Amino acid sequence: MDINVFLLDMPPTVKGYTVANADGSFSIFINARCARNVQEETYRHEREHVENGDFDRDLPVDIIELKAHGLSTCLEEIDIKSEYPNAYRYFNKKKRKRARSRKEENNRINFLREHADLFRRAENRHLYGDDL
């Protein structure tokens, strides 16, 4: 699993966040304005989200964060699907859209890998003619 880490200037209220990329890798963005120990703590926290598979869960982000911070004592009793059907449908729809987007992107990447030589030869023919 590939994880890219970036330090960016962000508002002071944001310590960091993680994005799942179309190619299956992850990008962790950490606030460059935070103290080093806060940056390290944020990195560990965001990495735990990746390792725990939080990006593939059918739960709202708020609930995932509560679980990540150990505040989920009563959450096991909540049936998200039946008690919050609109939120469940919304997040499922988002998850399916993300999976479809990843699949399309992977198809593009695979096509380019398979046909890279074809493109290179066509470019050489265009630039240098048939004399090669």
C-alpha positions in Angstrom: 0.0 0.0 0.0 1.5 3.3 -1.1 1.1 6.3 1.2 2.3 9.8 0.1 2.7 12.4 2.8 2.5 16.2 2.2 3.1 19.1 4.5 0.8 22.0 3.6 -0.1 25.3 5.2 -3.7 24.9 6.4 -6.0 26.7 8.8 -5.0 26.2 12.4 -8.2 24.2 13.1 -7.1 21.5 10.7 -4.3 19.1 11.8 -4.5 16.9 8.8 -6.6 14.7 6.5 -6.2 11.7 4.2 -7.4 11.1 0.7 -7.9 7.8 -1.0 -6.4 8.1 -4.5 -7.9 6.5 -7.7 -4.9 4.2 -8.0 -5.4 2.6 -4.6 -2.7 4.7 -2.9 -3.4 7.2 -0.1 -2.3 10.8 0.4 -1.9 12.2 3.9 -1.9 15.9 4.2 -0.5 17.4 7.4 -0.6 21.0 8.6 2.8 22.5 8.3 1.9 25.2 10.8 1.4 22.6 13.7 4.2 21.8 16.1 6.3 18.7 15.2 4.8 16.5 17.9 1.3 17.4 16.7 2.3 16.6 13.1 3.7 13.2 14.2 0.5 12.5 16.2 -1.6 13.5 13.2 0.4 11.2 10.9 -0.1 8.2 13.2 -3.8 9.0 13.5 -4.3 9.3 9.7 -2.2 6.2 9.1 -4.4 4.2 11.5 -7.4 5.2 9.3 -5.6 3.7 6.3 -4.5 0.6 8.1 -8.0 0.0 9.6 -9.7 0.2 6.2 -11.8 3.2 7.2 -12.1 4.4 3.6 -14.0 1.2 2.8 -16.5 1.4 5.6 -20.2 2.2 5.3 -20.1 4.6 8.2 -20.3 8.4 8.3 -17.0 10.1 8.9 -18.1 11.4 12.3 -18.7 7.9 13.6 -15.4 6.7 12.2 -13.7 9.5 14.0 -15.5 8.7 17.3 -14.3 5.1 17.0 -10.7 6.2 16.2 -10.7 8.3 19.3 -12.1 5.5 21.5 -15.5 7.2 22.0 -17.5 4.4 20.5 -18.9 2.7 23.7 -22.5 3.2 22.7 -22.0 3.1 18.9 -22.1 -0.7 18.7 -25.7 -0.5 19.8 -26.6 1.8 16.9 -27.8 0.1 13.7 -26.8 2.8 11.1 -28.7 1.1 8.3 -32.1 1.1 10.1 -31.7 4.2 12.3 -30.2 6.5 9.7 -31.4 5.1 6.3 -30.8 8.4 4.4 -27.2 8.7 5.7 -26.6 5.0 5.0 -27.9 5.3 1.4 -25.9 8.5 0.9 -22.6 7.0 2.1 -23.2 3.8 0.2 -23.8 5.8 -3.0 -20.6 7.7 -2.3 -18.7 4.5 -1.7 -20.0 2.9 -5.0 -19.1 6.1 -6.9 -15.6 6.1 -5.5 -15.2 2.4 -6.4 -16.4 3.1 -9.9 -14.1 6.0 -10.2 -11.1 3.9 -9.0 -12.1 1.1 -11.5 -12.2 3.6 -14.4 -8.9 5.1 -13.4 -7.3 1.7 -13.1 -8.7 0.8 -16.6 -7.1 4.0 -18.0 -3.8 3.2 -16.3 -3.8 -0.4 -17.5 -4.6 0.8 -21.1 -1.7 3.2 -21.0 0.7 0.5 -19.7 -0.4 -1.9 -22.3 -0.2 0.6 -25.2 2.7 2.8 -24.0 5.0 1.4 -26.7 2.3 2.0 -29.4 2.0 5.6 -28.4 5.8 6.0 -28.3 6.1 4.5 -31.8 3.3 6.7 -33.2 4.9 9.8 -31.7 8.3 8.9 -33.2 6.6 8.3 -36.6 4.9 11.7 -36.3 8.2 13.5 -35.3 10.7 11.6 -37.5 8.7 10.0 -40.3 9.0 6.4 -41.4 12.7 6.4 -41.9 13.5 4.9 -38.5 
